[in-house]
C-alpha cells in the first residue's frame, strides 16, 4: 500500500514538472532527430524507467518462484524418504521384538 502511495506522489510530481517545462526540445538519437515537447520527453523517460524496473523485478520474481518450487520439491522428496526410513525402522524393531519373544 505504501508503494502505491509513493508511486502516486511521484507521478504527480513528474506531471507538475513536465507541465511547467512544456517547451519544445530537439531529440537526437543515432541518425534520427525530431522535435517534441519537453513534457513528452519527461513522461516517455519516466515510463521507460518504470518499464525497465518492472521487467527486472519480474525476472527476480520469476527466479525466486523457480527456486521456491525446487526447494518445495526437494522437501517433499526428503519427507518421503524420512517416512520410508521410519517405516523400515519400525518394521526392524518389530521383527527384533518378535525374535526376542520366540527365544523366550
Backbone as ProteinMPNN parsed JSONL, in Angstrom:
{"seq_chain_A": "XXXXXXXXXXXXXXXXXXXXXXXXXXXXXXXXXXXXXXXXXXXXXXXXXXXXXXXXXXXXXXXXXXXXXXXXXXXXXXXXXXXXXXXXXXXXXXXXXXXXXXXX", "coords_chain_A": {"N_chain_A": [[0.818, -1.189, 0.0], [1.933, 1.231, 0.78], [3.773, 1.511, -1.19], [2.179, 2.032, -3.409], [1.096, 4.534, -2.727], [3.452, 6.055, -2.675], [4.171, 5.825, -5.386], [2.057, 7.192, -6.591], [2.405, 9.817, -5.586], [4.898, 10.364, -6.697], [4.215, 10.284, -9.431], [2.518, 12.509, -9.597], [4.32, 14.581, -8.969], [6.146, 14.357, -11.12], [4.401, 14.944, -13.192], [3.687, 17.657, -12.61], [6.213, 18.845, -12.93], [6.747, 18.291, -15.641], [4.626, 19.624, -16.953], [5.101, 22.286, -16.273], [7.407, 22.717, -17.659], [7.023, 22.794, -20.488], [8.343, 23.226, -22.966], [9.463, 23.254, -26.417], [11.71, 20.739, -27.491], [14.626, 19.398, -29.113], [15.266, 16.161, -30.065], [17.924, 13.938, -30.417], [18.9, 10.94, -31.787], [21.044, 8.537, -32.658], [21.03, 8.458, -36.083], [18.691, 9.78, -36.292], [16.515, 12.526, -35.699], [14.288, 14.686, -33.948], [11.646, 16.984, -33.094], [9.955, 17.706, -30.135], [7.67, 18.132, -27.368], [8.968, 19.022, -24.169], [7.666, 17.918, -22.031], [6.622, 15.546, -23.076], [9.006, 14.171, -23.467], [9.877, 13.897, -20.806], [7.753, 12.384, -19.672], [7.937, 10.117, -21.319], [10.549, 9.19, -20.734], [10.284, 8.673, -17.999], [8.294, 6.713, -18.089], [9.684, 4.727, -19.548], [11.703, 4.129, -17.71], [10.187, 3.112, -15.577], [9.089, 0.87, -16.837], [11.413, -0.644, -17.381], [12.248, -1.12, -14.743], [10.066, -2.642, -13.8], [10.237, -4.889, -15.488], [12.761, -5.933, -14.763], [12.259, -6.499, -12.076], [10.264, -8.384, -12.413], [11.739, -10.471, -13.528], [13.352, -11.147, -11.352], [11.372, -12.009, -9.541], [10.398, -14.217, -10.958], [12.659, -15.876, -10.951], [12.878, -16.32, -8.188], [10.462, -17.673, -7.665], [10.887, -20.026, -9.135], [13.074, -21.069, -7.749], [11.867, -21.46, -5.246], [9.931, -23.396, -5.918], [11.619, -25.533, -6.61], [12.841, -25.978, -4.14], [10.621, -26.714, -2.572], [9.944, -29.083, -3.858], [12.206, -30.617, -3.287], [11.987, -30.757, -0.508], [9.638, -32.28, -0.306], [10.553, -34.705, -1.425], [12.495, -35.414, 0.496], [10.886, -35.677, 2.77], [9.337, -37.904, 2.027], [11.371, -39.816, 1.881], [12.121, -39.862, 4.563], [9.788, -40.851, 5.76], [9.755, -43.451, 4.656], [12.106, -44.42, 5.814], [11.427, -44.34, 8.538], [9.352, -46.216, 8.545], [10.742, -48.546, 7.787], [12.499, -48.694, 9.951], [10.693, -49.07, 12.06], [9.575, -51.531, 11.281], [11.85, -53.134, 11.49], [12.414, -52.996, 14.25], [10.077, -54.218, 15.166], [10.369, -56.808, 14.117], [12.673, -57.582, 15.504], [11.684, -57.597, 18.087], [9.756, -59.637, 17.894], [11.454, -61.789, 17.385], [12.907, -61.846, 19.758], [10.869, -62.553, 21.536], [10.303, -65.109, 20.645], [12.555, -66.476, 21.411], [12.262, -66.676, 24.103]], "CA_chain_A": [[0.0, 0.0, 0.0], [2.798, 2.402, 0.846], [4.388, 1.604, -2.512], [1.198, 2.675, -4.285], [1.049, 5.952, -2.356], [4.702, 6.64, -3.163], [4.092, 5.902, -6.846], [1.116, 8.257, -6.952], [3.063, 11.092, -5.294], [5.931, 10.514, -7.722], [3.548, 10.605, -10.698], [2.045, 13.894, -9.515], [5.494, 15.45, -9.056], [6.631, 14.318, -12.505], [3.415, 15.666, -14.011], [3.878, 19.094, -12.388], [7.478, 19.236, -13.548], [6.62, 18.237, -17.097], [3.693, 20.656, -17.422], [5.738, 23.588, -16.107], [8.523, 22.801, -18.6], [6.462, 22.289, -21.747], [8.988, 23.892, -24.099], [9.874, 22.293, -27.442], [13.112, 20.302, -27.469], [15.025, 18.539, -30.225], [15.823, 14.882, -29.623], [18.831, 13.317, -31.386], [19.196, 9.541, -31.469], [21.782, 7.984, -33.792], [20.87, 9.305, -37.269], [17.345, 10.342, -36.262], [16.28, 13.665, -34.81], [12.914, 15.164, -34.008], [11.28, 18.0, -32.115], [8.751, 17.381, -29.375], [7.539, 18.857, -26.105], [9.775, 18.5, -23.071], [6.769, 17.102, -21.208], [6.582, 14.207, -23.688], [10.298, 13.537, -23.177], [9.882, 13.529, -19.382], [6.827, 11.258, -19.488], [8.496, 8.941, -22.002], [11.693, 8.701, -19.96], [9.755, 8.098, -16.759], [7.63, 5.453, -18.456], [10.709, 3.736, -19.895], [12.342, 3.72, -16.454], [9.243, 2.253, -14.846], [9.005, -0.395, -17.569], [12.654, -1.388, -17.137], [12.211, -1.577, -13.347], [9.08, -3.724, -13.69], [10.769, -6.084, -16.153], [13.822, -6.527, -13.945], [11.607, -7.061, -10.888], [9.579, -9.598, -12.858], [12.741, -11.529, -13.671], [13.727, -11.559, -9.995], [10.245, -12.781, -9.008], [10.367, -15.498, -11.664], [13.766, -16.675, -10.435], [12.542, -16.722, -6.822], [9.406, -18.697, -7.725], [11.514, -21.265, -9.588], [13.867, -21.565, -6.628], [10.922, -21.947, -4.238], [9.341, -24.641, -6.407], [12.637, -26.576, -6.488], [13.017, -26.272, -2.713], [9.448, -27.465, -2.121], [10.061, -30.429, -4.421], [13.248, -31.304, -2.527], [11.402, -31.03, 0.809], [8.711, -33.405, -0.471], [11.367, -35.916, -1.601], [13.109, -35.761, 1.776], [9.823, -36.155, 3.658], [9.011, -39.267, 1.612], [12.483, -40.671, 2.297], [12.034, -39.983, 6.017], [8.669, -41.758, 6.051], [10.215, -44.813, 4.34], [13.09, -44.802, 6.825], [10.699, -44.603, 9.782], [8.624, -47.479, 8.372], [11.73, -49.626, 7.843], [12.995, -48.773, 11.325], [9.614, -49.656, 12.859], [9.493, -52.951, 10.932], [13.03, -53.803, 12.033], [12.2, -53.135, 15.696], [9.014, -55.2, 15.351], [10.947, -58.135, 13.87], [13.58, -57.884, 16.613], [10.842, -57.902, 19.242], [9.213, -60.979, 17.669], [12.552, -62.755, 17.53], [13.22, -61.925, 21.191], [9.786, -63.291, 22.18], [10.427, -66.522, 20.258], [13.655, -67.069, 22.161], [11.847, -66.88, 25.497]], "C_chain_A": [[0.862, 1.253, 0.0], [3.492, 2.617, -0.493], [3.456, 2.33, -3.479], [1.097, 4.171, -3.99], [2.297, 6.671, -2.858], [4.664, 6.81, -4.679], [3.158, 7.023, -7.293], [1.72, 9.639, -6.699], [4.13, 11.374, -6.342], [5.315, 10.911, -9.061], [3.048, 12.049, -10.712], [3.215, 14.866, -9.646], [6.053, 15.501, -10.471], [5.683, 15.085, -13.412], [3.565, 17.173, -13.851], [5.145, 19.591, -13.073], [7.348, 19.3, -15.061], [5.723, 19.349, -17.629], [4.325, 22.044, -17.319], [6.891, 23.792, -17.084], [8.101, 22.266, -19.962], [7.05, 23.02, -22.956], [9.359, 22.857, -25.151], [11.371, 21.991, -27.337], [13.368, 19.415, -28.675], [15.714, 17.311, -29.652], [16.703, 14.343, -30.745], [19.12, 11.899, -30.912], [19.769, 8.885, -32.714], [21.618, 8.915, -34.994], [19.521, 10.009, -37.283], [17.32, 11.556, -35.345], [14.849, 14.137, -35.003], [12.657, 16.175, -32.917], [9.964, 17.598, -31.456], [8.724, 18.213, -28.098], [8.409, 18.194, -25.035], [8.936, 17.609, -22.156], [6.689, 15.676, -21.747], [7.877, 13.454, -23.395], [10.343, 13.068, -21.721], [8.97, 12.329, -19.134], [7.37, 9.982, -20.13], [9.657, 8.336, -21.237], [11.245, 8.049, -18.655], [9.081, 6.756, -17.032], [8.625, 4.36, -18.801], [11.418, 3.231, -18.64], [11.465, 2.791, -15.636], [9.148, 0.886, -15.51], [10.244, -1.254, -17.335], [12.673, -1.935, -15.706], [11.237, -2.736, -13.172], [9.581, -5.01, -14.337], [11.86, -6.743, -15.32], [13.244, -7.15, -12.676], [10.868, -8.35, -11.234], [10.542, -10.763, -13.012], [13.176, -12.048, -12.299], [12.627, -12.426, -9.389], [10.172, -14.165, -9.649], [11.456, -16.425, -11.143], [13.461, -17.171, -9.019], [11.459, -17.798, -6.794], [9.974, -20.042, -8.158], [12.321, -21.888, -8.457], [12.97, -22.137, -5.531], [10.313, -23.276, -4.652], [10.341, -25.796, -6.288], [12.84, -26.966, -5.026], [11.838, -27.073, -2.169], [9.486, -28.898, -2.636], [11.09, -31.244, -3.631], [12.733, -31.658, -1.125], [10.465, -32.226, 0.731], [9.485, -34.715, -0.621], [11.965, -36.367, -0.272], [12.078, -36.256, 2.785], [9.441, -37.586, 3.314], [10.111, -40.236, 2.028], [12.453, -40.886, 3.809], [10.918, -40.938, 6.419], [9.084, -43.2, 5.786], [11.203, -45.307, 5.386], [12.403, -45.134, 8.144], [9.936, -45.918, 9.702], [9.586, -48.648, 8.462], [12.257, -49.808, 9.263], [11.956, -49.431, 12.233], [9.502, -51.156, 12.573], [10.663, -53.732, 11.511], [12.876, -54.017, 13.537], [11.13, -54.18, 15.994], [9.561, -56.612, 15.164], [11.891, -58.535, 14.993], [12.791, -58.269, 17.866], [10.231, -59.295, 19.106], [10.277, -62.047, 17.88], [12.903, -62.929, 19.005], [12.142, -62.716, 21.927], [9.861, -64.772, 21.84], [11.511, -67.221, 21.067], [13.274, -67.332, 23.614], [11.07, -68.101, 25.631]], "O_chain_A": [[0.56, 2.223, -0.696], [3.768, 3.75, -0.888], [3.905, 3.153, -4.277], [1.02, 4.981, -4.914], [2.206, 7.771, -3.403], [5.086, 7.846, -5.193], [3.443, 7.723, -8.265], [1.558, 10.539, -7.523], [4.251, 12.502, -6.82], [5.844, 11.783, -9.749], [3.148, 12.731, -11.732], [3.113, 15.866, -10.356], [6.396, 16.575, -10.966], [6.128, 15.802, -14.308], [3.571, 17.899, -14.845], [5.14, 20.638, -13.719], [7.793, 20.262, -15.687], [6.035, 19.953, -18.655], [4.106, 22.887, -18.188], [7.308, 24.927, -17.314], [8.755, 21.385, -20.52], [6.314, 23.39, -23.871], [9.552, 21.688, -24.815], [12.185, 22.889, -27.121], [12.46, 18.765, -29.193], [16.639, 17.424, -28.847], [16.276, 14.294, -31.899], [19.533, 11.688, -29.772], [19.066, 8.699, -33.707], [22.036, 10.07, -34.922], [19.239, 10.768, -38.21], [18.024, 11.6, -34.336], [14.275, 14.003, -36.084], [13.379, 16.215, -31.92], [9.003, 17.209, -32.119], [9.684, 18.924, -27.801], [8.562, 16.973, -25.003], [9.449, 16.653, -21.576], [6.688, 14.715, -20.979], [7.859, 12.256, -23.111], [10.799, 11.96, -21.441], [9.363, 11.372, -18.467], [7.273, 8.899, -19.553], [9.748, 7.116, -21.1], [11.763, 7.005, -18.259], [9.276, 5.789, -16.296], [8.451, 3.207, -18.407], [11.7, 2.039, -18.522], [11.941, 1.805, -15.073], [9.129, -0.139, -14.829], [10.132, -2.46, -17.116], [13.068, -3.079, -15.482], [11.542, -3.705, -12.476], [9.376, -6.099, -13.8], [11.887, -7.966, -15.183], [13.692, -8.214, -12.249], [10.849, -9.293, -10.444], [10.214, -11.9, -12.673], [13.346, -13.253, -12.113], [12.913, -13.463, -8.79], [9.918, -15.16, -8.971], [11.217, -17.611, -10.918], [13.756, -18.32, -8.69], [11.528, -18.73, -5.992], [9.595, -21.081, -7.619], [12.257, -23.097, -8.236], [13.279, -23.18, -4.955], [10.19, -24.186, -3.832], [9.965, -26.906, -5.913], [12.993, -28.146, -4.709], [12.03, -28.007, -1.392], [9.101, -29.824, -1.923], [10.867, -32.42, -3.343], [13.018, -32.743, -0.616], [10.492, -33.093, 1.605], [9.12, -35.723, -0.016], [11.947, -37.554, 0.052], [12.367, -37.158, 3.572], [9.241, -38.403, 4.213], [9.826, -41.347, 2.477], [12.735, -41.988, 4.28], [11.095, -41.75, 7.327], [8.8, -44.082, 6.596], [11.153, -46.466, 5.799], [12.764, -46.112, 8.798], [9.876, -46.659, 10.683], [9.295, -49.639, 9.133], [12.441, -50.935, 9.725], [12.303, -50.257, 13.078], [9.352, -51.959, 13.494], [10.493, -54.861, 11.97], [13.174, -55.098, 14.043], [11.25, -54.94, 16.955], [9.259, -57.508, 15.952], [11.914, -59.697, 15.397], [13.192, -59.163, 18.611], [10.187, -60.051, 20.076], [10.015, -63.086, 18.488], [13.168, -64.046, 19.449], [12.456, -63.471, 22.846], [9.515, -65.61, 22.673], [11.403, -68.408, 21.371], [13.917, -68.142, 24.281], [10.634, -68.439, 26.731]]}, "name": "protein", "num_of_chains": 1, "seq": "XXXXXXXXXXXXXXXXXXXXXXXXXXXXXXXXXXXXXXXXXXXXXXXXXXXXXXXXXXXXXXXXXXXXXXXXXXXXXXXXXXXXXXXXXXXXXXXXXXXXXXXX"}
